[in-house]
Structure formats: structure tokens, C-alpha cells
């Protein structure tokens, strides 16, 4: 989950000089997979839902299912841990935050200055589009 350049050197989530294109990253043999840097040059966000998915049964925790319903048709993938989800979309999020839930689980919201390791393991039948998650972010942070 550590960001690397295509040459295998340490990359930075805040220094664009260390980033590369998807094409170059996919062709690189450095590291163990692809990731995405959330930057302030776009409005792409990631909602990171920890410990919400049973990796054996695929059953989703009710609280996470509710967030997923609110998110609508957007790209969702299983996180590297296998028991969480990354919900990708668009919203204006300049300050990342971690929201602790009463049951000890957490939702993290990121929009800039963050590297997210990607798995490409699509959750269910989520589409390859990014929906507007502004209302979901507002609801989670209210």
C-alpha cells in the first residue's frame, strides 16, 4: 500500500512529479499493484468503508449497505484487506476525515493528498462510472 514510482522509488501523494499515467503504471513491474492519487486538481473522492464485508460470504453490513444505496450507480471495489469497500465518485472534499461509528467501525472520506491502493475487484455489478457523491458526503459528515 506504499506508493511507488514506475521505477520502484518512493512516490508521494502530494508531489505530482512522482506520479505517472495509468498506462505507464500498468506496464511497470515495480510494486504489487496499482493505486490512485486523489489530488486537488479534480473532484474525485473515495469513501473507504472498513470491516463492512464478510470476505467468505460476501455479505455486507447493514450500515455499509445503506451508504452504498445512497451512493447510487458508481464504481465500488473491494479494498485490499478483502473486508472493506472503496466507493469512488465525485464531490468537493478538501479535508479528509475519519468518521468513527458507534460499533467501532469507521468510514474514511478522502478527496485530496491521499494515495489509495486499488484492487480492481469490482463489488457486485457496480458500473465503471463515477457518480456525484456530494449528498452522501454531506450526510456522513453532518
Beta strands, then each sheet from edge to edge (+ up, - down):
strand 1: 35-38
strand 2: 44-49
strand 3: 76-78
strand 4: 85-90
strand 5: 97-100
strand 6: 106-110
strand 7: 114-117
strand 8: 131-132
sheet 1: 1+ 7-
sheet 2: 3+ 4- 2+ 6- 5+
sheet 3: 3+ 4- 8-
end
